[in-house]
Each structure stands twice: as C-alpha cells, then as structure tokens.
C-alpha cells in the first residue's frame, strides 16, 4: 500500500467467532478483529499524507461470520465492530443465488472445523457446470453431516443485509465465484478466491508457506515457498478516439499496448518478492477500455437500445481477438508463459466455451495451441474515472453522470462536460447514469463479459428510494447474465469516493 497499490484480501480461511483454538471452544474472535487490523493499516499507511491506503476484504457468504461482516461499514450499531476505511466484498456461489430465488434456507460453517473434521475446505471447490458440480456436492455433504456445527439462516435475509449495506455505503461488491472459476483459462494451475480493489482482476491465488526457519549464529534464515500473489498490470484503450479514428488504429493500438504491458512486467520493481515470481510465472496483463458512452454518442446509439447491446458484443469480441492475436505473436517472438501447457488456451477449451466458431477464430485457436500465448490473462476493464477525464472521454463502461456536472473533491470543485458535446451527441448524453435503464446496462455487460477473460468494474446506479425487489432483480439478472462481479451500488444519496488505483 505504501508504494501506491490497492490491496484485495481474502479472509475465507480465518476461523469464525467462537471457533475452537487448540481444542478450547469459544476461543476465536473471528474475522472482524483481523479486518480491523487491516482497517488500521489502511489509515496508517497514508502515502506521504496524500491519501489513506485502500483495502478490499472478501468473505464467503457461507462463512459463519458473514452477518457481522455485512454490518462492517454501517453507521449505526456497535462501533467496536465497524471498519469504515476498508471496502467489503462477498464471494457468492450459484447455489446461494438459487436459494435466494426459491426463498430457501442457507447454512453457514466454520472453515477451520470443516477442515479438521472433513480434511478439506469448502472454498477450495466450485461448480464446474451451471447447476451442478463439486461445490454443491460438498456443501450438501456438510449440511447432511450432523457432526458439523452450522448456523441456519434464510438466504433472502442474507441478501437483504447485503442490499441494505449497499444502499447505505455502496458496498459490498459481488463476486460470483463459480462463474469466475468455470471461465478461468488457467484452472489447471489453481483457483481464483477473490478479486482486487476494483473487481476486474481474476487470477489464480495461493498462500505463501514457510518451509523452514534456521538460526545460524546471530542470523535467522527463513525459507518460504512463494504462492501466487496477484498484481495488476493495466492499460486501457480510449474507445471514443481509437474506434472512430482511421481504419486499423484499434488493431495497431492493441498490439502496441499488449507489448508495452508485457514489457512492464520485466521493468517493474515490485516491493513483494512473491509478486515478482507470480508476474514472471503468468505474465498476466489487464488490457481495458474507457469511453464506452462517448463512443455510443459519437455513433448515435442510445444507451438502452438493443443496438448498444449488439455493438458491445461485436466490439469486445474484436478487442479480445486482437489482444489474443497480439499475445500469440509475442509468444512466437519471446516464448509462452511458463504454465501455458494444459491451460484452456492450450487445449482450445477457452475458445469452445465462448462459441468462437468462425474461421478466423478457429485459425487463431490453432495458432495459440501450437505456438503459445505470452500472457496467461489478457483483458480486464478497470474503472478509469480519472484517466478518462484527463483523456477527454467517459469513464470505463459506465454511463456519464450528466451532459454537464460539477466534480467535487476534497480540495476543489470543477466542471465536467460530456466529450464532443454538440447538437448531434446531446440526445445520447441526455439520460445520465441514474436515468438510463440499469437492466440494459446489465445486458450489455453480459454480452461484453463473454469476451473478457477476467472481469469488469461494473457499477449499478440506483435512486435512493429504490424498492428492495427491484435491486434484488438487478442482482439476479446480473448473475443470470453470467457476470463475474459487480462493483459499487451507487445511490444518489451516497457519495462514493472514486477508486484511483486502477487508473492507467
């Protein structure tokens, strides 16, 4: 954090409140004290007084501490159980959303007890197919096991708490863990347990383990086995400029950006050794975009039209194709990433899962299988609010707030005008973020997600008086459309501090 990076932390392995420690029942304080330590770290490491650190904490919805976790950022209640300076996110399996749909019961477990009695952790599994898979089998095994202590709640009650917190604080973010891992092109090497601060990075994660500690004279030598420690290597294409420029601009730009991001991996000096090792192992990048609303306005396409959904599908398929082709060319020049063999890229499953059946895609899939890919992960759409304003465009895949508005920060207030605003484009900016159809935004991103191997920083913009049933419908639609994550729920009653960590 002191080096300017945001942090995403997964806490699913931490014992729940009241769990046994060394056989003593009721000894564990649960996840909240550890989150408060992270909260204090975020406040303390304030980057030369410029801004406090930013940490997002992720917890599984089947963890026994999920209820107190969902209250972390609320303004009421016992402040000793609150952590107002961290961001929260919930890891959600398909079976939970199904339980919400049918208003069924939901079971909460202590991960340490599960490991002690069963020999495995529930969070180490996922459903390999929609509606069936290893995760639900293990979950149902725990439900049926009378030796496992569990808390029974209504799934809809947990969802209500999620939505209540979202409307008050903008958090928690939603992380649909089964879809994330099903679509992970490197599942042969591990699992994705959580995301980063902005919910667009989806890469394999594993803990660093200590192998031995040796005392030699007055020196202590510690040997560790490095885990997969994920780092963001990000850059974004300005759609409002690149797509409408002369033919071939987007193709040339993406090839340059992929090469540049790959070079950054070798040039960057990272403060965490595990991050350097992981960077060299996967060579993961995050090619993103901003200026989507800008581009729609230039092309005279209404935000909530079927044409916008179709265009999102076509454009992001093109971007994905160009990114994969550029990485394939780099692999032929410099070699594939270390664990390419056995990946979905290598086996062709990546292309089959996304129904890439055209002759161009089939030819590219063959090239990738034979000659490799330079980067294990390629596309991720970050928020890019500050970057977009500097570049004279609109943020990420979001609708603009208004054709004209004032941006208010701690120390200043400045006017923001929609890019290329004129009589021709105004009708397409007239509906701001809180007026466009949010279901249209979800459908757009469902189309877009198919072509993004990682994820999207996708916000909901809702009125403060939204009915709970409508917000629930938005979440259910996002899950059904195959979105991997959703970011803030932005109510026009709350002022969410914009994340600057994922800016290019």
WOCORFEN-V536780 format. One record per backbone hydrogen bond with DSSP energy under -1.0 kcal/mol. NH is the residue of the N-H (numbers start at 1). CO is the residue of the C=O. E is the energy in kcal/mol with one decimal. If there is no record, write none. Layout:
nh->NH co->CO e->E
nh->NH co->CO e->E
//
This chain:
nh->4 co->1 e->-1.9
nh->7 co->54 e->-2.5
nh->9 co->56 e->-3.2
nh->11 co->58 e->-2.5
nh->14 co->11 e->-1.5
nh->18 co->28 e->-2.8
nh->19 co->16 e->-2.0
nh->21 co->24 e->-1.8
nh->24 co->21 e->-1.8
nh->26 co->18 e->-1.8
nh->27 co->24 e->-1.0
nh->28 co->19 e->-2.4
nh->35 co->31 e->-2.2
nh->36 co->32 e->-2.4
nh->37 co->33 e->-1.5
nh->38 co->34 e->-1.9
nh->39 co->35 e->-2.6
nh->40 co->36 e->-2.4
nh->41 co->37 e->-2.0
nh->42 co->38 e->-2.4
nh->43 co->39 e->-1.8
nh->44 co->40 e->-2.4
nh->45 co->41 e->-2.9
nh->46 co->44 e->-1.6
nh->50 co->47 e->-1.9
nh->51 co->46 e->-1.6
nh->53 co->42 e->-2.6
nh->56 co->7 e->-3.2
nh->57 co->87 e->-3.3
nh->58 co->9 e->-3.1
nh->59 co->89 e->-1.8
nh->61 co->91 e->-2.2
nh->63 co->60 e->-1.6
nh->64 co->109 e->-2.0
nh->66 co->63 e->-2.0
nh->69 co->65 e->-2.2
nh->70 co->66 e->-2.1
nh->72 co->69 e->-1.4
nh->74 co->71 e->-1.4
nh->81 co->78 e->-1.9
nh->82 co->79 e->-1.4
nh->83 co->72 e->-2.3
nh->87 co->55 e->-2.9
nh->89 co->57 e->-1.9
nh->90 co->173 e->-2.7
nh->91 co->59 e->-2.3
nh->92 co->175 e->-3.4
nh->97 co->93 e->-1.3
nh->98 co->94 e->-2.2
nh->99 co->95 e->-1.7
nh->100 co->96 e->-2.3
nh->101 co->97 e->-2.2
nh->102 co->98 e->-1.9
nh->104 co->99 e->-3.2
nh->106 co->153 e->-3.4
nh->108 co->151 e->-2.5
nh->109 co->62 e->-3.0
nh->114 co->110 e->-2.1
nh->115 co->111 e->-2.2
nh->116 co->112 e->-2.4
nh->117 co->113 e->-2.4
nh->118 co->114 e->-2.6
nh->119 co->115 e->-1.5
nh->124 co->121 e->-1.3
nh->125 co->122 e->-1.5
nh->129 co->132 e->-1.9
nh->132 co->129 e->-1.6
nh->137 co->133 e->-1.3
nh->138 co->134 e->-2.5
nh->139 co->135 e->-2.8
nh->140 co->136 e->-2.5
nh->141 co->137 e->-1.6
nh->142 co->138 e->-2.0
nh->143 co->139 e->-2.2
nh->144 co->140 e->-1.9
nh->145 co->141 e->-1.0
nh->148 co->145 e->-1.2
nh->151 co->108 e->-1.9
nh->153 co->106 e->-2.9
nh->155 co->104 e->-2.4
nh->158 co->154 e->-1.6
nh->159 co->155 e->-2.2
nh->160 co->156 e->-2.2
nh->161 co->157 e->-1.8
nh->162 co->158 e->-2.2
nh->163 co->159 e->-2.5
nh->164 co->160 e->-2.6
nh->165 co->161 e->-2.2
nh->166 co->162 e->-2.1
nh->167 co->163 e->-2.3
nh->168 co->164 e->-1.4
nh->169 co->165 e->-3.1
nh->170 co->166 e->-1.8
nh->173 co->88 e->-2.2
nh->174 co->486 e->-2.1
nh->175 co->90 e->-2.3
nh->176 co->484 e->-3.0
nh->177 co->175 e->-1.3
nh->180 co->176 e->-2.1
nh->181 co->177 e->-2.1
nh->182 co->178 e->-2.6
nh->183 co->179 e->-1.9
nh->187 co->184 e->-1.2
nh->189 co->186 e->-1.9
nh->205 co->191 e->-2.7
nh->206 co->228 e->-1.5
nh->209 co->225 e->-2.2
nh->211 co->223 e->-3.1
nh->212 co->223 e->-1.4
nh->214 co->221 e->-3.3
nh->216 co->219 e->-3.0
nh->219 co->216 e->-2.0
nh->221 co->214 e->-3.5
nh->223 co->212 e->-2.9
nh->225 co->209 e->-3.7
nh->235 co->286 e->-1.6
nh->237 co->288 e->-2.5
nh->239 co->237 e->-1.1
nh->239 co->290 e->-2.8
nh->241 co->238 e->-1.5
nh->242 co->238 e->-3.1
nh->243 co->239 e->-1.3
nh->249 co->246 e->-1.9
nh->252 co->248 e->-2.3
nh->253 co->249 e->-2.9
nh->254 co->250 e->-2.5
nh->255 co->251 e->-1.6
nh->256 co->252 e->-2.0
nh->257 co->253 e->-2.7
nh->258 co->254 e->-2.6
nh->259 co->255 e->-1.8
nh->260 co->256 e->-2.8
nh->261 co->257 e->-2.9
nh->262 co->258 e->-2.0
nh->263 co->259 e->-2.1
nh->264 co->260 e->-2.0
nh->265 co->261 e->-1.2
nh->267 co->263 e->-1.9
nh->268 co->264 e->-2.8
nh->276 co->272 e->-1.3
nh->277 co->273 e->-2.1
nh->278 co->274 e->-2.5
nh->279 co->275 e->-2.5
nh->280 co->276 e->-2.0
nh->281 co->277 e->-1.7
nh->282 co->278 e->-2.5
nh->283 co->279 e->-2.1
nh->285 co->377 e->-2.6
nh->286 co->233 e->-2.6
nh->287 co->378 e->-3.3
nh->288 co->235 e->-2.9
nh->290 co->237 e->-2.3
nh->291 co->394 e->-1.8
nh->292 co->396 e->-1.8
nh->295 co->291 e->-2.4
nh->296 co->292 e->-2.3
nh->297 co->293 e->-2.3
nh->298 co->294 e->-2.2
nh->299 co->295 e->-1.9
nh->300 co->297 e->-1.2
nh->301 co->296 e->-2.9
nh->305 co->302 e->-1.5
nh->309 co->305 e->-1.2
nh->310 co->306 e->-2.3
nh->311 co->307 e->-2.5
nh->312 co->308 e->-2.3
nh->313 co->309 e->-1.9
nh->314 co->310 e->-2.3
nh->315 co->311 e->-3.1
nh->316 co->312 e->-2.1
nh->317 co->313 e->-1.4
nh->318 co->314 e->-1.9
nh->319 co->315 e->-2.4
nh->320 co->316 e->-2.3
nh->321 co->317 e->-2.5
nh->322 co->318 e->-2.5
nh->323 co->319 e->-2.3
nh->324 co->320 e->-2.6
nh->325 co->321 e->-2.5
nh->326 co->322 e->-2.2
nh->327 co->323 e->-2.2
nh->328 co->324 e->-2.3
nh->329 co->325 e->-2.1
nh->330 co->326 e->-2.0
nh->331 co->327 e->-2.0
nh->332 co->328 e->-1.8
nh->333 co->329 e->-1.3
nh->334 co->330 e->-3.5
nh->335 co->331 e->-1.9
nh->337 co->373 e->-2.2
nh->340 co->337 e->-1.7
nh->343 co->340 e->-2.3
nh->344 co->185 e->-2.9
nh->347 co->343 e->-2.5
nh->348 co->344 e->-1.4
nh->350 co->344 e->-1.8
nh->352 co->348 e->-2.0
nh->353 co->349 e->-2.8
nh->355 co->352 e->-1.5
nh->356 co->351 e->-2.4
nh->357 co->355 e->-1.5
nh->362 co->358 e->-2.7
nh->363 co->359 e->-2.2
nh->364 co->360 e->-2.1
nh->365 co->361 e->-2.9
nh->366 co->362 e->-1.8
nh->367 co->363 e->-2.1
nh->368 co->364 e->-2.7
nh->369 co->365 e->-2.4
nh->370 co->366 e->-2.0
nh->371 co->367 e->-3.0
nh->372 co->368 e->-2.2
nh->374 co->327 e->-1.0
nh->376 co->282 e->-2.7
nh->380 co->287 e->-1.5
nh->381 co->455 e->-2.3
nh->388 co->384 e->-2.1
nh->389 co->385 e->-1.7
nh->390 co->386 e->-2.1
nh->391 co->387 e->-2.2
nh->393 co->388 e->-2.9
nh->398 co->395 e->-1.8
nh->405 co->416 e->-2.2
nh->407 co->414 e->-3.3
nh->409 co->412 e->-2.9
nh->414 co->407 e->-2.4
nh->416 co->405 e->-3.4
nh->418 co->403 e->-2.8
nh->421 co->418 e->-1.1
nh->426 co->422 e->-2.6
nh->428 co->425 e->-1.7
nh->429 co->426 e->-1.7
nh->430 co->426 e->-1.7
nh->433 co->400 e->-1.2
nh->435 co->432 e->-1.9
nh->436 co->432 e->-1.8
nh->441 co->437 e->-1.5
nh->442 co->438 e->-2.1
nh->443 co->439 e->-2.4
nh->444 co->440 e->-2.5
nh->445 co->441 e->-2.2
nh->446 co->442 e->-2.0
nh->447 co->443 e->-2.0
nh->448 co->444 e->-2.4
nh->449 co->445 e->-2.9
nh->451 co->448 e->-1.6
nh->452 co->449 e->-1.8
nh->454 co->379 e->-1.5
nh->455 co->200 e->-2.0
nh->457 co->381 e->-2.1
nh->458 co->456 e->-1.3
nh->460 co->488 e->-2.6
nh->462 co->490 e->-2.5
nh->466 co->463 e->-1.8
nh->471 co->467 e->-2.0
nh->472 co->468 e->-2.6
nh->473 co->469 e->-1.8
nh->474 co->470 e->-1.9
nh->475 co->471 e->-2.1
nh->476 co->472 e->-2.7
nh->477 co->473 e->-2.4
nh->478 co->474 e->-2.4
nh->479 co->475 e->-2.3
nh->480 co->476 e->-2.6
nh->481 co->477 e->-2.2
nh->482 co->479 e->-1.4
nh->483 co->478 e->-2.2
nh->486 co->174 e->-1.9
nh->487 co->458 e->-3.5
nh->489 co->170 e->-1.5
nh->490 co->460 e->-3.5
nh->492 co->462 e->-1.1
nh->494 co->491 e->-1.7
nh->503 co->500 e->-1.1
//
